[in-house]
Amino acid sequence: MRSRTEIMMQIIFWASGIAIILFLVGILFTLLSNSLPALSEVGLLNFFRPGLWRPGAFGEPTYSINNFIIGTFMVTVGALAFAVPLGVAAAAYLSEIASPWERELFKPIVEVLAGIPSVVLGFIGLVILAPILANLFNIPSGINALNGAILVGIMALPTIITLAEDAITAVPKEYRHASLALGGTRWQTIWKVTVPAAFSGITAAAMLGMGRAIGETMTVLMVTGNMIARPSSFLDSTRTLSANIAIDIGDVVSNSVHFHALFFVGLVLFVITFIVNLLADILIQRKPEVNK
């Protein structure tokens, strides 16, 4: 017979799982119910048509979020382009090359990096990174999508490094031994055997890092410029979905069309993040099959 402690822990774990599901459903219901007035007034397609976000414009207001979606994915893709190669390389080093004392030294550094407040990184982007980018690319201002992508990439690094290291460590040692026995060097074993064998786990780490980057608010609010116009390159100012909510929510009139339109922006962001995390979870579930 199971002890009372085991039964109690089972109940606690079960209740925690149900609570998480209820929280998720509650968030979705709140966003969806508050988005319906804007959808009935503006129309679903009008949110995604090319145009500008001008809820307070004279004449007929416009609520296009097309430019914000483009800005969000520009910052996210740029962050992944910066963070994934660096994160995978760091994970491979910690898992395959670093000595125990080096691992003990660098792991806390990665954890500390995850704990840096986003407003601090935003301030660094304003006073340090922005002038560097302006001088490097000979542009008037370094407050642009590239600045935001670099900083968000730094924020995503701890997630990518930690999960990618776990995926690489989970690769059976027999793979490494077989490669070395066939004459492969240590470098060839890492990049042609170990890392490809952990590909699904590394991909999941990148996607979870992407989920972290998509929802970032304070840093991109401070360093991307927040222009509502369509960006044409990473050197242009842009605004993300999350930054748009943060900018407008303080001045919006409660229960207005503008108010409910911001909930729809949040709903779009929620759906994008949910899909990314769902795909990452599917890849994580596949990881034991790849590394079998």
C-alpha positions as CSV (number, residue, x, y, z in Angstrom):
1,M,0.0,0.0,0.0
2,R,1.2,3.5,-0.8
3,S,1.9,5.8,2.0
4,R,-0.1,8.9,2.7
5,T,2.8,11.1,1.6
6,E,2.8,9.5,-1.8
7,I,-0.9,9.9,-2.2
8,M,-0.7,13.5,-1.1
9,M,2.1,14.3,-3.5
10,Q,0.2,12.7,-6.3
11,I,-2.8,14.9,-5.5
12,I,-0.6,18.0,-5.4
13,F,1.0,17.2,-8.7
14,W,-2.4,16.4,-10.3
15,A,-3.9,19.7,-8.9
16,S,-0.9,21.7,-10.1
17,G,-1.3,20.3,-13.7
18,I,-5.0,21.0,-13.7
19,A,-4.4,24.5,-12.4
20,I,-1.9,25.3,-15.2
21,I,-4.4,24.1,-17.8
22,L,-7.1,26.3,-16.1
23,F,-4.8,29.3,-16.1
24,L,-4.1,28.8,-19.7
25,V,-7.8,28.5,-20.6
26,G,-8.6,31.5,-18.5
27,I,-6.0,33.7,-20.2
28,L,-7.3,32.5,-23.6
29,F,-10.9,33.2,-22.6
30,T,-10.1,36.7,-21.3
31,L,-8.2,37.6,-24.4
32,L,-10.8,36.2,-26.7
33,S,-13.9,37.6,-24.9
34,N,-12.3,41.1,-24.8
35,S,-11.3,40.9,-28.5
36,L,-14.8,40.1,-29.8
37,P,-16.0,43.8,-29.6
38,A,-13.0,45.0,-31.7
39,L,-13.5,42.1,-34.2
40,S,-17.1,42.9,-34.7
41,E,-16.4,46.6,-35.1
42,V,-13.2,46.5,-37.1
43,G,-13.3,43.1,-38.8
44,L,-10.8,40.4,-38.7
45,L,-9.2,41.0,-42.1
46,N,-8.8,44.8,-41.4
47,F,-6.3,43.9,-38.6
48,F,-4.1,42.1,-41.1
49,R,-4.4,44.3,-44.1
50,P,-1.4,46.6,-45.1
51,G,-1.7,49.9,-43.4
52,L,-0.9,51.7,-40.1
53,W,-2.0,51.5,-36.5
54,R,-3.8,54.8,-36.0
55,P,-6.7,54.3,-33.5
56,G,-6.8,58.0,-32.6
57,A,-6.6,59.4,-36.1
58,F,-8.9,62.1,-37.3
59,G,-11.5,60.6,-39.7
60,E,-11.7,56.8,-39.7
61,P,-9.3,55.1,-37.3
62,T,-7.2,52.2,-38.6
63,Y,-6.1,49.2,-36.7
64,S,-3.7,47.3,-38.9
65,I,-1.2,45.2,-37.0
66,N,0.6,44.0,-40.1
67,N,3.7,46.2,-39.5
68,F,3.9,45.0,-35.9
69,I,3.9,41.4,-36.9
70,I,6.7,42.1,-39.4
71,G,8.6,44.0,-36.7
72,T,8.1,41.2,-34.2
73,F,9.4,38.5,-36.5
74,M,12.3,40.7,-37.6
75,V,13.5,41.1,-34.1
76,T,12.9,37.4,-33.3
77,V,14.6,36.0,-36.4
78,G,17.5,38.4,-35.9
79,A,17.8,37.3,-32.2
80,L,17.8,33.6,-33.2
81,A,20.4,34.3,-35.9
82,F,22.6,35.8,-33.2
83,A,21.8,33.4,-30.3
84,V,21.5,30.0,-31.9
85,P,25.0,29.5,-33.3
86,L,26.5,31.1,-30.2
87,G,24.3,29.1,-27.9
88,V,24.8,25.7,-29.6
89,A,28.6,26.3,-29.7
90,A,28.6,27.2,-26.0
91,A,26.4,24.1,-25.2
92,A,28.8,21.8,-27.2
93,Y,31.8,23.3,-25.3
94,L,30.2,22.8,-21.9
95,S,29.0,19.3,-22.7
96,E,31.9,17.9,-24.7
97,I,35.1,19.9,-24.1
98,A,34.9,21.8,-20.8
99,S,36.6,20.3,-17.7
100,P,34.5,19.9,-14.5
101,W,35.9,23.1,-13.0
102,E,35.2,25.1,-16.2
103,R,31.7,23.8,-16.2
104,E,31.3,24.9,-12.6
105,L,32.6,28.3,-13.5
106,F,30.5,29.0,-16.7
107,K,27.2,27.5,-15.7
108,P,26.6,30.1,-12.9
109,I,27.5,32.8,-15.5
110,V,24.8,31.5,-17.8
111,E,22.3,31.5,-14.9
112,V,23.2,35.1,-13.9
113,L,22.7,36.2,-17.5
114,A,19.2,34.9,-17.3
115,G,18.6,37.0,-14.2
116,I,19.6,40.3,-15.7
117,P,16.5,42.6,-15.8
118,S,15.3,43.5,-19.3
119,V,15.3,47.2,-18.4
120,V,19.0,47.0,-17.6
121,L,19.7,45.4,-21.0
122,G,17.5,48.0,-22.6
123,F,19.6,50.8,-20.9
124,I,22.8,49.2,-22.2
125,G,21.3,49.1,-25.7
126,L,20.5,52.8,-25.5
127,V,23.7,54.2,-24.1
128,I,26.3,51.7,-25.5
129,L,25.1,49.5,-28.3
130,A,23.1,52.2,-30.2
131,P,26.1,54.6,-30.7
132,I,28.2,51.6,-31.8
133,L,25.6,50.6,-34.4
134,A,25.2,54.2,-35.6
135,N,28.9,54.6,-36.2
136,L,29.4,51.1,-37.6
137,F,26.6,51.4,-40.3
138,N,26.9,55.2,-40.7
139,I,23.2,55.8,-39.8
140,P,21.6,58.7,-37.8
141,S,20.5,56.5,-34.9
142,G,21.3,53.0,-33.7
143,I,17.8,52.6,-32.1
144,N,16.5,50.1,-34.6
145,A,15.4,46.5,-35.1
146,L,19.1,45.3,-35.2
147,N,19.7,46.7,-31.7
148,G,16.6,44.9,-30.4
149,A,17.5,41.7,-32.1
150,I,21.0,41.6,-30.5
151,L,19.7,42.3,-27.0
152,V,16.8,39.8,-27.3
153,G,19.3,37.3,-28.6
154,I,21.4,37.8,-25.4
155,M,18.3,37.3,-23.3
156,A,17.5,34.0,-25.2
157,L,21.0,32.6,-24.8
158,P,20.5,31.0,-21.3
159,T,17.4,29.1,-22.6
160,I,19.2,27.9,-25.7
161,I,22.4,27.0,-23.9
162,T,20.8,25.0,-21.1
163,L,18.4,23.0,-23.3
164,A,20.9,22.4,-26.1
165,E,23.5,21.2,-23.5
166,D,20.9,18.7,-22.1
167,A,20.2,17.5,-25.6
168,I,23.9,17.0,-26.5
169,T,24.6,15.3,-23.1
170,A,21.7,12.9,-23.7
171,V,23.4,11.5,-26.9
172,P,24.6,7.9,-26.1
173,K,28.3,7.6,-25.5
174,E,28.4,4.7,-28.0
175,Y,27.9,7.3,-30.8
176,R,31.1,9.1,-29.8
177,H,33.1,5.9,-29.2
178,A,32.1,4.6,-32.7
179,S,33.2,7.8,-34.4
180,L,36.5,7.9,-32.6
181,A,37.1,4.2,-33.3
182,L,36.6,4.9,-37.0
183,G,39.3,7.5,-37.0
184,G,37.3,10.6,-36.5
185,T,38.8,13.5,-34.5
186,R,37.2,15.0,-31.5
187,W,36.1,18.0,-33.5
188,Q,34.6,15.8,-36.2
189,T,32.8,13.7,-33.6
190,I,31.2,16.7,-32.0
191,W,30.0,18.5,-35.2
192,K,29.3,15.5,-37.4
193,V,28.0,12.9,-34.9
194,T,27.0,14.3,-31.5
195,V,25.3,17.6,-32.6
196,P,23.4,16.0,-35.5
197,A,22.2,13.2,-33.2
198,A,20.8,15.9,-30.8
199,F,19.3,17.9,-33.6
200,S,15.7,17.6,-32.5
201,G,16.6,18.7,-28.9
202,I,18.7,21.6,-30.2
203,T,15.8,22.7,-32.5
204,A,13.4,22.6,-29.6
205,A,15.9,24.8,-27.6
206,A,16.0,27.3,-30.5
207,M,12.2,27.3,-30.7
208,L,11.8,27.9,-26.9
209,G,14.3,30.7,-27.2
210,M,12.1,32.0,-30.0
211,G,9.1,31.9,-27.7
212,R,11.2,33.9,-25.2
213,A,12.1,36.4,-27.8
214,I,8.6,36.9,-29.3
215,G,7.1,38.0,-25.9
216,E,9.9,40.3,-24.8
217,T,8.6,43.8,-24.1
218,M,10.7,46.2,-22.1
219,T,14.0,45.8,-24.0
220,V,12.5,46.2,-27.5
221,L,10.3,49.1,-26.2
222,M,13.5,50.9,-25.3
223,V,15.8,50.2,-28.2
224,T,13.8,49.6,-31.4
225,G,12.4,53.1,-31.9
226,N,8.7,52.1,-32.0
227,M,7.8,53.5,-35.4
228,I,4.5,52.3,-36.7
229,A,5.7,52.4,-40.3
230,R,6.7,49.2,-42.1
231,P,10.4,48.5,-41.6
232,S,12.4,47.7,-44.8
233,S,15.6,46.5,-43.1
234,F,17.1,45.8,-39.7
235,L,18.5,49.3,-39.6
236,D,15.0,50.8,-39.6
237,S,13.0,51.6,-36.5
238,T,10.2,49.2,-35.8
239,R,7.6,48.3,-33.2
240,T,6.7,44.8,-32.0
241,L,3.3,43.4,-30.9
242,S,4.2,43.4,-27.2
243,A,5.7,46.9,-27.3
244,N,2.5,48.2,-29.0
245,I,0.4,47.0,-26.1
246,A,2.8,48.5,-23.5
247,I,2.8,51.9,-25.3
248,D,-1.0,52.3,-25.8
249,I,-2.4,50.6,-22.7
250,G,-1.7,53.6,-20.4
251,D,-3.7,56.1,-22.5
252,V,-6.5,54.0,-23.9
253,V,-10.1,54.7,-22.9
254,S,-11.6,51.6,-21.1
255,N,-14.1,49.6,-23.2
256,S,-13.4,51.6,-26.3
257,V,-12.7,50.0,-29.7
258,H,-9.0,50.8,-29.2
259,F,-9.1,49.1,-25.8
260,H,-10.5,45.9,-27.2
261,A,-8.2,46.1,-30.2
262,L,-5.2,45.9,-27.8
263,F,-6.7,42.6,-26.4
264,F,-6.8,41.3,-30.0
265,V,-3.1,42.2,-30.3
266,G,-2.5,40.2,-27.1
267,L,-4.5,37.3,-28.5
268,V,-2.4,37.2,-31.7
269,L,0.8,37.2,-29.6
270,F,-0.6,34.5,-27.4
271,V,-1.5,32.3,-30.4
272,I,2.0,32.8,-32.0
273,T,3.7,32.0,-28.7
274,F,1.5,29.0,-28.0
275,I,2.2,27.5,-31.5
276,V,5.9,28.0,-31.1
277,N,6.0,26.3,-27.7
278,L,3.7,23.5,-28.8
279,L,6.1,22.7,-31.7
280,A,9.1,22.8,-29.4
281,D,7.3,20.4,-27.0
282,I,6.6,18.0,-29.9
283,L,10.3,18.1,-30.8
284,I,11.3,17.5,-27.2
285,Q,9.1,14.4,-27.1
286,R,10.8,13.1,-30.3
287,K,14.2,13.6,-28.8
288,P,14.4,10.1,-27.1
289,E,13.5,8.5,-30.4
290,V,16.4,10.3,-32.2
291,N,18.9,9.5,-29.5
292,K,17.8,5.9,-29.0
